[in-house]
Amino acid sequence: MHVNGKVALVTGGAQGIGRAFAQALLGKGAKVSPGRGPLPSPPPPARLAPPAGTRGRGVAAARRARLGGGAGPPAVCPAVLPSVRPALILPSLPPCLPAQVALLDRNSEAGQESKAALAEQFEAQRTLFIQCDVTDQEQLKGAFKKVIEHFGRLDIVVNNAGVNNEKDWESTIQINLTSVIRGTYLGLEYMGKGNGGNGGVIINISSLAGLMPAAFQPVYCATKHGVIGFTRSIALAANIENYGVRLNTICPGFVNTPILQSIDKEENMGQYYSYKDEIKNMMQFYGVME
């Protein structure tokens, strides 16, 4: 899927994987000269004369001659061949527009810093930062509305916001799973073709922990398993209902983000803090992406 002219909403977009998503989307939607008009239409293909000896004998005879049927070798029209030129038929292309991205994050300082950094690399008007707590239903719905009001459309939703907090495990469920479900339903509401939308893509971020047990992060692991199960199920429903929206789940391994760094904090790991070295051993085994 090309992203030229598309509008994306990324939760948890101020840092980590969310920030990387935003930068990649903006990079893929590189701006092309807006004054470019449609390509000229190719010349019509030359009409071939019927093979020698078949004029007036009907279509069937001509077809047999071209395919080598009937008596003698297949007829060829050497006089016509030089006029036959391969033509590449290209549709008229509208001017390519750059992609635009809205960053949602509850961390206002990090969000503003990310927007400023992206504005230096890309055009400032291509990004929008909205401070939003994804666990607040009204804030999240309001953020979706702001994106559509600002950019005029919505094509891509990346439900990326997440935390690792085994001590405040209820908050972990709210952010890692409930907000993903809510963000998915909002994406279907605003992008679904049955609701007047243009279709689109929803990407829900899970984790390697969603594919295997994690003894020292049971709640985090449960939420990431839930993201996979929910996304697979709602994707089937979206297909049955013909929403025109594709749903995907990505399961990153260990990535050097604030979530990974939280394993060194007792206020995040709670009773599992003493097992942090076991997690670090897993990090050495699987490797850590920067």
Secondary structure by P-SEA (a helix, b strand, c coil): cccccbbbbbccccccaaaaaaaaaaaaacccccccccccccccccccccccccccccaaaaaaaaaccccccccccccccccbbbbbcccccccbbbbbbbbbcccaaaaaaaaaaaaaacccccbbbbbcccccaaaaaaaaaaaaaacccccbbbccbbbbbccaaaaaaacccaaaaaaaaaaaaaccccccccbbbbbbbbcccccccccccaaaaaaaaaaaaaaaaaaaaaaaacccbbbbbbbbccccccccccccccccccccccaaaaaaaaaaaccccc
